[in-house]
Amino acid sequence: MALNIKDEETYNLVKQLAALKGASLTSVVKEAVREVLEREKSHLEERNGKSRFEILTEFSALTAPLFTDGRTANELINELYDEATGLRK
């Protein structure tokens, strides 16, 4: 098996992590990928197996009927914040 990392920043980050842990490049990549994979699987379980896209699509379908006065999303957002300061009204 081979994994060829051609991105200099990625390589340097892996190299730094390996040096800090006193481990090989392969082991720190494996550990990092395993941690992210476990976290993503956990998040997927929390979402009942639904992707973020599916969740947002459902949310949009539920909330779209609430916005019936003809204002755009941008107009609604601008209504929340003071134009001069950018702070909430």
PyMOL commands that place a pseudoatom at each C-alpha (Angstrom):
pseudoatom trace, name=CA, resn=MET, resi=1, chain=A, elem=C, hetatm=0, pos=[0.000, 0.000, 0.000]
pseudoatom trace, name=CA, resn=ALA, resi=2, chain=A, elem=C, hetatm=0, pos=[1.108, 3.535, -0.672]
pseudoatom trace, name=CA, resn=LEU, resi=3, chain=A, elem=C, hetatm=0, pos=[-0.121, 6.987, 0.220]
pseudoatom trace, name=CA, resn=ASN, resi=4, chain=A, elem=C, hetatm=0, pos=[1.673, 9.807, -1.513]
pseudoatom trace, name=CA, resn=ILE, resi=5, chain=A, elem=C, hetatm=0, pos=[1.116, 13.192, 0.151]
pseudoatom trace, name=CA, resn=LYS, resi=6, chain=A, elem=C, hetatm=0, pos=[2.012, 15.885, -2.355]
pseudoatom trace, name=CA, resn=ASP, resi=7, chain=A, elem=C, hetatm=0, pos=[0.780, 18.823, -0.297]
pseudoatom trace, name=CA, resn=GLU, resi=8, chain=A, elem=C, hetatm=0, pos=[3.699, 20.434, 1.534]
pseudoatom trace, name=CA, resn=GLU, resi=9, chain=A, elem=C, hetatm=0, pos=[1.597, 21.890, 4.349]
pseudoatom trace, name=CA, resn=THR, resi=10, chain=A, elem=C, hetatm=0, pos=[-0.048, 18.539, 5.055]
pseudoatom trace, name=CA, resn=TYR, resi=11, chain=A, elem=C, hetatm=0, pos=[3.297, 16.779, 5.041]
pseudoatom trace, name=CA, resn=ASN, resi=12, chain=A, elem=C, hetatm=0, pos=[4.787, 19.354, 7.431]
pseudoatom trace, name=CA, resn=LEU, resi=13, chain=A, elem=C, hetatm=0, pos=[1.824, 19.093, 9.804]
pseudoatom trace, name=CA, resn=VAL, resi=14, chain=A, elem=C, hetatm=0, pos=[2.099, 15.297, 9.893]
pseudoatom trace, name=CA, resn=LYS, resi=15, chain=A, elem=C, hetatm=0, pos=[5.849, 15.552, 10.390]
pseudoatom trace, name=CA, resn=GLN, resi=16, chain=A, elem=C, hetatm=0, pos=[5.407, 17.991, 13.312]
pseudoatom trace, name=CA, resn=LEU, resi=17, chain=A, elem=C, hetatm=0, pos=[2.808, 15.772, 14.951]
pseudoatom trace, name=CA, resn=ALA, resi=18, chain=A, elem=C, hetatm=0, pos=[5.013, 12.718, 14.547]
pseudoatom trace, name=CA, resn=ALA, resi=19, chain=A, elem=C, hetatm=0, pos=[7.942, 14.567, 16.128]
pseudoatom trace, name=CA, resn=LEU, resi=20, chain=A, elem=C, hetatm=0, pos=[5.827, 15.711, 19.077]
pseudoatom trace, name=CA, resn=LYS, resi=21, chain=A, elem=C, hetatm=0, pos=[4.506, 12.209, 19.687]
pseudoatom trace, name=CA, resn=GLY, resi=22, chain=A, elem=C, hetatm=0, pos=[7.775, 10.447, 18.952]
pseudoatom trace, name=CA, resn=ALA, resi=23, chain=A, elem=C, hetatm=0, pos=[5.929, 8.292, 16.439]
pseudoatom trace, name=CA, resn=SER, resi=24, chain=A, elem=C, hetatm=0, pos=[6.128, 7.437, 12.770]
pseudoatom trace, name=CA, resn=LEU, resi=25, chain=A, elem=C, hetatm=0, pos=[4.405, 9.455, 10.065]
pseudoatom trace, name=CA, resn=THR, resi=26, chain=A, elem=C, hetatm=0, pos=[2.246, 6.443, 9.248]
pseudoatom trace, name=CA, resn=SER, resi=27, chain=A, elem=C, hetatm=0, pos=[1.087, 5.947, 12.825]
pseudoatom trace, name=CA, resn=VAL, resi=28, chain=A, elem=C, hetatm=0, pos=[0.080, 9.572, 13.361]
pseudoatom trace, name=CA, resn=VAL, resi=29, chain=A, elem=C, hetatm=0, pos=[-1.817, 9.666, 10.052]
pseudoatom trace, name=CA, resn=LYS, resi=30, chain=A, elem=C, hetatm=0, pos=[-3.579, 6.420, 10.965]
pseudoatom trace, name=CA, resn=GLU, resi=31, chain=A, elem=C, hetatm=0, pos=[-4.481, 7.692, 14.432]
pseudoatom trace, name=CA, resn=ALA, resi=32, chain=A, elem=C, hetatm=0, pos=[-5.740, 11.049, 13.123]
pseudoatom trace, name=CA, resn=VAL, resi=33, chain=A, elem=C, hetatm=0, pos=[-7.844, 9.457, 10.395]
pseudoatom trace, name=CA, resn=ARG, resi=34, chain=A, elem=C, hetatm=0, pos=[-9.239, 6.903, 12.846]
pseudoatom trace, name=CA, resn=GLU, resi=35, chain=A, elem=C, hetatm=0, pos=[-10.250, 9.667, 15.289]
pseudoatom trace, name=CA, resn=VAL, resi=36, chain=A, elem=C, hetatm=0, pos=[-11.988, 11.714, 12.582]
pseudoatom trace, name=CA, resn=LEU, resi=37, chain=A, elem=C, hetatm=0, pos=[-13.708, 8.620, 11.186]
pseudoatom trace, name=CA, resn=GLU, resi=38, chain=A, elem=C, hetatm=0, pos=[-15.020, 7.650, 14.642]
pseudoatom trace, name=CA, resn=ARG, resi=39, chain=A, elem=C, hetatm=0, pos=[-16.239, 11.215, 15.250]
pseudoatom trace, name=CA, resn=GLU, resi=40, chain=A, elem=C, hetatm=0, pos=[-18.022, 11.318, 11.872]
pseudoatom trace, name=CA, resn=LYS, resi=41, chain=A, elem=C, hetatm=0, pos=[-19.659, 7.933, 12.496]
pseudoatom trace, name=CA, resn=SER, resi=42, chain=A, elem=C, hetatm=0, pos=[-20.792, 9.139, 15.908]
pseudoatom trace, name=CA, resn=HIS, resi=43, chain=A, elem=C, hetatm=0, pos=[-22.278, 12.298, 14.392]
pseudoatom trace, name=CA, resn=LEU, resi=44, chain=A, elem=C, hetatm=0, pos=[-24.016, 10.214, 11.753]
pseudoatom trace, name=CA, resn=GLU, resi=45, chain=A, elem=C, hetatm=0, pos=[-25.558, 8.026, 14.470]
pseudoatom trace, name=CA, resn=GLU, resi=46, chain=A, elem=C, hetatm=0, pos=[-26.706, 11.165, 16.332]
pseudoatom trace, name=CA, resn=ARG, resi=47, chain=A, elem=C, hetatm=0, pos=[-28.425, 12.280, 13.131]
pseudoatom trace, name=CA, resn=ASN, resi=48, chain=A, elem=C, hetatm=0, pos=[-30.174, 8.902, 12.783]
pseudoatom trace, name=CA, resn=GLY, resi=49, chain=A, elem=C, hetatm=0, pos=[-28.105, 7.999, 9.745]
pseudoatom trace, name=CA, resn=LYS, resi=50, chain=A, elem=C, hetatm=0, pos=[-29.062, 11.136, 7.824]
pseudoatom trace, name=CA, resn=SER, resi=51, chain=A, elem=C, hetatm=0, pos=[-26.539, 13.253, 5.964]
pseudoatom trace, name=CA, resn=ARG, resi=52, chain=A, elem=C, hetatm=0, pos=[-26.229, 16.960, 6.677]
pseudoatom trace, name=CA, resn=PHE, resi=53, chain=A, elem=C, hetatm=0, pos=[-27.829, 17.600, 3.289]
pseudoatom trace, name=CA, resn=GLU, resi=54, chain=A, elem=C, hetatm=0, pos=[-30.849, 15.463, 4.186]
pseudoatom trace, name=CA, resn=ILE, resi=55, chain=A, elem=C, hetatm=0, pos=[-31.237, 17.215, 7.543]
pseudoatom trace, name=CA, resn=LEU, resi=56, chain=A, elem=C, hetatm=0, pos=[-31.020, 20.669, 5.949]
pseudoatom trace, name=CA, resn=THR, resi=57, chain=A, elem=C, hetatm=0, pos=[-33.475, 19.679, 3.226]
pseudoatom trace, name=CA, resn=GLU, resi=58, chain=A, elem=C, hetatm=0, pos=[-35.972, 18.523, 5.863]
pseudoatom trace, name=CA, resn=PHE, resi=59, chain=A, elem=C, hetatm=0, pos=[-35.414, 21.713, 7.865]
pseudoatom trace, name=CA, resn=SER, resi=60, chain=A, elem=C, hetatm=0, pos=[-35.984, 23.840, 4.761]
pseudoatom trace, name=CA, resn=ALA, resi=61, chain=A, elem=C, hetatm=0, pos=[-39.195, 21.991, 3.958]
pseudoatom trace, name=CA, resn=LEU, resi=62, chain=A, elem=C, hetatm=0, pos=[-40.460, 22.565, 7.501]
pseudoatom trace, name=CA, resn=THR, resi=63, chain=A, elem=C, hetatm=0, pos=[-39.549, 26.243, 7.735]
pseudoatom trace, name=CA, resn=ALA, resi=64, chain=A, elem=C, hetatm=0, pos=[-40.231, 27.485, 4.182]
pseudoatom trace, name=CA, resn=PRO, resi=65, chain=A, elem=C, hetatm=0, pos=[-43.998, 27.759, 4.762]
pseudoatom trace, name=CA, resn=LEU, resi=66, chain=A, elem=C, hetatm=0, pos=[-43.333, 30.119, 7.685]
pseudoatom trace, name=CA, resn=PHE, resi=67, chain=A, elem=C, hetatm=0, pos=[-41.835, 32.766, 5.407]
pseudoatom trace, name=CA, resn=THR, resi=68, chain=A, elem=C, hetatm=0, pos=[-44.868, 33.890, 3.460]
pseudoatom trace, name=CA, resn=ASP, resi=69, chain=A, elem=C, hetatm=0, pos=[-44.614, 37.682, 3.560]
pseudoatom trace, name=CA, resn=GLY, resi=70, chain=A, elem=C, hetatm=0, pos=[-42.435, 37.958, 0.450]
pseudoatom trace, name=CA, resn=ARG, resi=71, chain=A, elem=C, hetatm=0, pos=[-39.238, 39.121, 2.156]
pseudoatom trace, name=CA, resn=THR, resi=72, chain=A, elem=C, hetatm=0, pos=[-35.970, 37.570, 1.014]
pseudoatom trace, name=CA, resn=ALA, resi=73, chain=A, elem=C, hetatm=0, pos=[-33.631, 35.749, 3.377]
pseudoatom trace, name=CA, resn=ASN, resi=74, chain=A, elem=C, hetatm=0, pos=[-31.231, 38.675, 3.115]
pseudoatom trace, name=CA, resn=GLU, resi=75, chain=A, elem=C, hetatm=0, pos=[-33.961, 41.126, 4.117]
pseudoatom trace, name=CA, resn=LEU, resi=76, chain=A, elem=C, hetatm=0, pos=[-34.862, 38.993, 7.113]
pseudoatom trace, name=CA, resn=ILE, resi=77, chain=A, elem=C, hetatm=0, pos=[-31.241, 38.800, 8.254]
pseudoatom trace, name=CA, resn=ASN, resi=78, chain=A, elem=C, hetatm=0, pos=[-30.698, 42.531, 7.740]
pseudoatom trace, name=CA, resn=GLU, resi=79, chain=A, elem=C, hetatm=0, pos=[-33.707, 43.173, 9.951]
pseudoatom trace, name=CA, resn=LEU, resi=80, chain=A, elem=C, hetatm=0, pos=[-31.883, 41.527, 12.867]
pseudoatom trace, name=CA, resn=TYR, resi=81, chain=A, elem=C, hetatm=0, pos=[-28.733, 43.655, 12.760]
pseudoatom trace, name=CA, resn=ASP, resi=82, chain=A, elem=C, hetatm=0, pos=[-27.983, 47.363, 12.913]
pseudoatom trace, name=CA, resn=GLU, resi=83, chain=A, elem=C, hetatm=0, pos=[-26.488, 48.408, 9.567]
pseudoatom trace, name=CA, resn=ALA, resi=84, chain=A, elem=C, hetatm=0, pos=[-24.114, 50.949, 11.139]
pseudoatom trace, name=CA, resn=THR, resi=85, chain=A, elem=C, hetatm=0, pos=[-22.638, 48.746, 13.874]
pseudoatom trace, name=CA, resn=GLY, resi=86, chain=A, elem=C, hetatm=0, pos=[-23.316, 45.206, 12.679]
pseudoatom trace, name=CA, resn=LEU, resi=87, chain=A, elem=C, hetatm=0, pos=[-24.648, 44.407, 16.148]
pseudoatom trace, name=CA, resn=ARG, resi=88, chain=A, elem=C, hetatm=0, pos=[-28.026, 42.886, 16.926]
pseudoatom trace, name=CA, resn=LYS, resi=89, chain=A, elem=C, hetatm=0, pos=[-30.863, 45.378, 17.123]
for i in range(1, 89): cmd.bond("trace and resi %d" % i, "trace and resi %d" % (i + 1))
show_as sticks, trace
zoom trace
